[in-house]
Structure formats: structure tokens, C-alpha cells
Amino acid sequence: MSFSPESAETLALQALAWLSGNDELMPIFMGSTGVSVDDLKTQAGDPAFLASVLDFIIMDDQWVIAFCDAQNLEYTAPMMARQVLPGGEQVNWT
């Protein structure tokens, strides 16, 4: 599975919608990122913001599993989509 920038943004929007419907995780996301409800509305189309949504979800394997199960996605999909969005390039330290 590979992602174009557009399909990665679509997956990230799905992740944001899933997160918005999660009463336990959404406050944690908002608290850790400092976004407000208004920010969510205005930044939902920003690829860098969408990358932060995926960054948040991939911090915890259980969140990845829950999101992917809800969306019927492979568990690698959020990370693969994240790599396509701004700042997701793999860094080679050698």
C-alpha cells in the first residue's frame, strides 16, 4: 500500500473524525497539541496539522489498532500515510 499526498490527507481526515468521536482521546489530543475547537475547524485542511493528528495516533499501538479496526485499515496505514505528509520523510543519520 502506498499513499499519494491526497490519499494521506484523506486518511488523516478519517483519523481526525475518529479522534473527534472518541470522548477519552480527543481531550488528550487537544491538551497535548494546544488546539481549540476553532483551530480544528480552520486547520483541518492543513497537511501539517493532519500530520500532527497521525503523529498523535501513532504514539500508542492501542490507538493505532482501534483506529485501523474502526476504519478497516492495515495497522501500517497510519505510519505509511504519515511519511507522505510534511515532516514525515525518513531521516538517515548515517
MODELLER restraints for C-alpha pairs under 7 A, 6 or more apart:
rsr = mdl.restraints
at = mdl.atoms
rsr.add(forms.Gaussian(group=physical.xy_distance, feature=features.Distance(at['CA:3:A'], at['CA:81:A']), mean=5.84, stdev=0.5))
rsr.add(forms.Gaussian(group=physical.xy_distance, feature=features.Distance(at['CA:3:A'], at['CA:84:A']), mean=6.83, stdev=0.5))
rsr.add(forms.Gaussian(group=physical.xy_distance, feature=features.Distance(at['CA:4:A'], at['CA:84:A']), mean=6.92, stdev=0.5))
rsr.add(forms.Gaussian(group=physical.xy_distance, feature=features.Distance(at['CA:5:A'], at['CA:84:A']), mean=5.85, stdev=0.5))
rsr.add(forms.Gaussian(group=physical.xy_distance, feature=features.Distance(at['CA:5:A'], at['CA:85:A']), mean=6.36, stdev=0.5))
rsr.add(forms.Gaussian(group=physical.xy_distance, feature=features.Distance(at['CA:8:A'], at['CA:81:A']), mean=4.53, stdev=0.5))
rsr.add(forms.Gaussian(group=physical.xy_distance, feature=features.Distance(at['CA:8:A'], at['CA:82:A']), mean=6.93, stdev=0.5))
rsr.add(forms.Gaussian(group=physical.xy_distance, feature=features.Distance(at['CA:8:A'], at['CA:84:A']), mean=6.55, stdev=0.5))
rsr.add(forms.Gaussian(group=physical.xy_distance, feature=features.Distance(at['CA:8:A'], at['CA:85:A']), mean=6.80, stdev=0.5))
rsr.add(forms.Gaussian(group=physical.xy_distance, feature=features.Distance(at['CA:9:A'], at['CA:47:A']), mean=6.48, stdev=0.5))
rsr.add(forms.Gaussian(group=physical.xy_distance, feature=features.Distance(at['CA:9:A'], at['CA:50:A']), mean=6.63, stdev=0.5))
rsr.add(forms.Gaussian(group=physical.xy_distance, feature=features.Distance(at['CA:12:A'], at['CA:50:A']), mean=5.47, stdev=0.5))
rsr.add(forms.Gaussian(group=physical.xy_distance, feature=features.Distance(at['CA:12:A'], at['CA:53:A']), mean=6.66, stdev=0.5))
rsr.add(forms.Gaussian(group=physical.xy_distance, feature=features.Distance(at['CA:12:A'], at['CA:54:A']), mean=6.19, stdev=0.5))
rsr.add(forms.Gaussian(group=physical.xy_distance, feature=features.Distance(at['CA:13:A'], at['CA:50:A']), mean=6.85, stdev=0.5))
rsr.add(forms.Gaussian(group=physical.xy_distance, feature=features.Distance(at['CA:15:A'], at['CA:53:A']), mean=7.00, stdev=0.5))
rsr.add(forms.Gaussian(group=physical.xy_distance, feature=features.Distance(at['CA:15:A'], at['CA:67:A']), mean=6.94, stdev=0.5))
rsr.add(forms.Gaussian(group=physical.xy_distance, feature=features.Distance(at['CA:16:A'], at['CA:53:A']), mean=6.38, stdev=0.5))
rsr.add(forms.Gaussian(group=physical.xy_distance, feature=features.Distance(at['CA:18:A'], at['CA:67:A']), mean=6.85, stdev=0.5))
rsr.add(forms.Gaussian(group=physical.xy_distance, feature=features.Distance(at['CA:19:A'], at['CA:25:A']), mean=6.54, stdev=0.5))
rsr.add(forms.Gaussian(group=physical.xy_distance, feature=features.Distance(at['CA:19:A'], at['CA:26:A']), mean=5.62, stdev=0.5))
rsr.add(forms.Gaussian(group=physical.xy_distance, feature=features.Distance(at['CA:20:A'], at['CA:26:A']), mean=5.69, stdev=0.5))
rsr.add(forms.Gaussian(group=physical.xy_distance, feature=features.Distance(at['CA:30:A'], at['CA:36:A']), mean=6.66, stdev=0.5))
rsr.add(forms.Gaussian(group=physical.xy_distance, feature=features.Distance(at['CA:43:A'], at['CA:49:A']), mean=6.26, stdev=0.5))
rsr.add(forms.Gaussian(group=physical.xy_distance, feature=features.Distance(at['CA:44:A'], at['CA:50:A']), mean=6.64, stdev=0.5))
rsr.add(forms.Gaussian(group=physical.xy_distance, feature=features.Distance(at['CA:47:A'], at['CA:85:A']), mean=6.26, stdev=0.5))
rsr.add(forms.Gaussian(group=physical.xy_distance, feature=features.Distance(at['CA:47:A'], at['CA:86:A']), mean=6.61, stdev=0.5))
rsr.add(forms.Gaussian(group=physical.xy_distance, feature=features.Distance(at['CA:48:A'], at['CA:85:A']), mean=6.90, stdev=0.5))
rsr.add(forms.Gaussian(group=physical.xy_distance, feature=features.Distance(at['CA:48:A'], at['CA:86:A']), mean=5.57, stdev=0.5))
rsr.add(forms.Gaussian(group=physical.xy_distance, feature=features.Distance(at['CA:51:A'], at['CA:82:A']), mean=5.97, stdev=0.5))
rsr.add(forms.Gaussian(group=physical.xy_distance, feature=features.Distance(at['CA:51:A'], at['CA:85:A']), mean=5.85, stdev=0.5))
rsr.add(forms.Gaussian(group=physical.xy_distance, feature=features.Distance(at['CA:51:A'], at['CA:86:A']), mean=6.75, stdev=0.5))
rsr.add(forms.Gaussian(group=physical.xy_distance, feature=features.Distance(at['CA:54:A'], at['CA:78:A']), mean=6.31, stdev=0.5))
rsr.add(forms.Gaussian(group=physical.xy_distance, feature=features.Distance(at['CA:54:A'], at['CA:82:A']), mean=6.18, stdev=0.5))
rsr.add(forms.Gaussian(group=physical.xy_distance, feature=features.Distance(at['CA:57:A'], at['CA:63:A']), mean=5.68, stdev=0.5))
rsr.add(forms.Gaussian(group=physical.xy_distance, feature=features.Distance(at['CA:57:A'], at['CA:64:A']), mean=5.93, stdev=0.5))
rsr.add(forms.Gaussian(group=physical.xy_distance, feature=features.Distance(at['CA:58:A'], at['CA:64:A']), mean=5.79, stdev=0.5))
rsr.add(forms.Gaussian(group=physical.xy_distance, feature=features.Distance(at['CA:58:A'], at['CA:78:A']), mean=6.99, stdev=0.5))
rsr.add(forms.Gaussian(group=physical.xy_distance, feature=features.Distance(at['CA:58:A'], at['CA:79:A']), mean=6.93, stdev=0.5))
rsr.add(forms.Gaussian(group=physical.xy_distance, feature=features.Distance(at['CA:64:A'], at['CA:75:A']), mean=6.55, stdev=0.5))
rsr.add(forms.Gaussian(group=physical.xy_distance, feature=features.Distance(at['CA:65:A'], at['CA:75:A']), mean=6.28, stdev=0.5))
rsr.add(forms.Gaussian(group=physical.xy_distance, feature=features.Distance(at['CA:68:A'], at['CA:74:A']), mean=6.28, stdev=0.5))
rsr.add(forms.Gaussian(group=physical.xy_distance, feature=features.Distance(at['CA:68:A'], at['CA:75:A']), mean=5.84, stdev=0.5))
rsr.add(forms.Gaussian(group=physical.xy_distance, feature=features.Distance(at['CA:82:A'], at['CA:88:A']), mean=5.65, stdev=0.5))
rsr.add(forms.Gaussian(group=physical.xy_distance, feature=features.Distance(at['CA:83:A'], at['CA:89:A']), mean=5.47, stdev=0.5))
